Amino acid sequence: MSALKQYIDLFREHGKLIDSNGAGPLNDLRQDAFLQLQDMELPKAGSDNYENCDFEEMLAPDYGLNIAKVNIEVNPNATFRCDVPMLSTSLFMLVNDTFAETTGARESLPEGVEVGSLRTFALDYPEHVSKYYGKLADIKNPIVALNTLFAQDGLYLRVKKGVKVEKPLQLVNILENGMPLMAVRRLLIIIEDDAEAKLLVCDHTQNPDLQFLSLETVEVFAGKNAVFDYYNLEESTEKTSRLSALYLAQEEGSNVSIDGMTLFNGTTRNEYYTVFRGENAELHLYGMGIEDASRKISTYSRIDHAVPSCRSNELFKFTLDGEAAGAFTGRIHVAPGASKTEAFQSNRNLVGSDDARMLSRPELEIYNDDVKCSHGTAIGRLDEMQLFYMRTRGLDEATARLLLKQAFMADIIDRVKVDALRERLHIMIERRFAGESSACASCARCGK
């Protein structure tokens, strides 16, 4: 039996229960997702754009789904060990795939910010949620189709026209259960014209001994002249898998930064699909992954320059040691009418062992001559001359390698616009490269 069939059968048998714990706008798209999945073959490793990512293998374990919304006890203290010291945020949570919030989370939010449970907003304001939900995410994508089939809750964030949110919002995604579990999360983010906000999303797994799968779809709408920064920090376990698809639409004059950072994981697949809908918009798409042991990371991005005079800057960096495997495919598409486009893409990788593997495929698809575009990739090892120079200055080899790896990732971290988060990330990466077995444990010590 294919891995997909078990989920199709689950929906056939319990579709009414899933709907009863969902809401109208979420339920309305389930049948479309069901029809898509019936005829779908899951991508396998080696197929186009899925060089080291096998969906069949990732979905094969016997994960439970909490479609009845049974309350699962979670220890917040175990989660907030990883909170960033000195970073003042409005803090919300998704406990597996159910929304929760901390006391006082809304106190500092200005009027004009709507944030909370996606299910609740879909129940209370179905017409508004329907206007956006599922309008960007492509249901032909297996991640989106499966997410749409089972999503019952998630995060809803709307920053109304002209509202500027000074204090970052933070969403902590917690994975915890007594048996293997798939958490189906949906994020719907609407930053209206002339609005500004920052969102930090942290993924944490509390039980390292069980298999978990985070199945996530994110839709982001950036209005005219909107400014939005989205940071995603993944700190899970070797038995945690992640399938994430982020879709972004930008209107005229908008400025969006997206930064996906994987410090600890098992198997991760991140996909980014962005489109410029209005002129003079700007996108910064960054990402990094620190992979060792048998960890895997796969990244796919598509930036669609559909209109003239927009700019995109894309940079992804990965380090791989042990038997880790990484893959990057990035495509920049410039439409025939998209003159004055500026688009730059780069993928840089450090491979530190003979058994680690990295595949990189940057791509340009350009249908206009009046553009400035470039792409490039590099896969290599640490510079032996630099190592030698540092050792002549009294550093042992391990310390020299640590410092060079930190320096390699520095330009990704330095692009973070939240000062406290940026400073904290430098420390976390130092400890990760130093061989800390748990980023959470190290945070607990220095956060006291």
Disulfide bonds with the S-S distance in Angstrom:
none
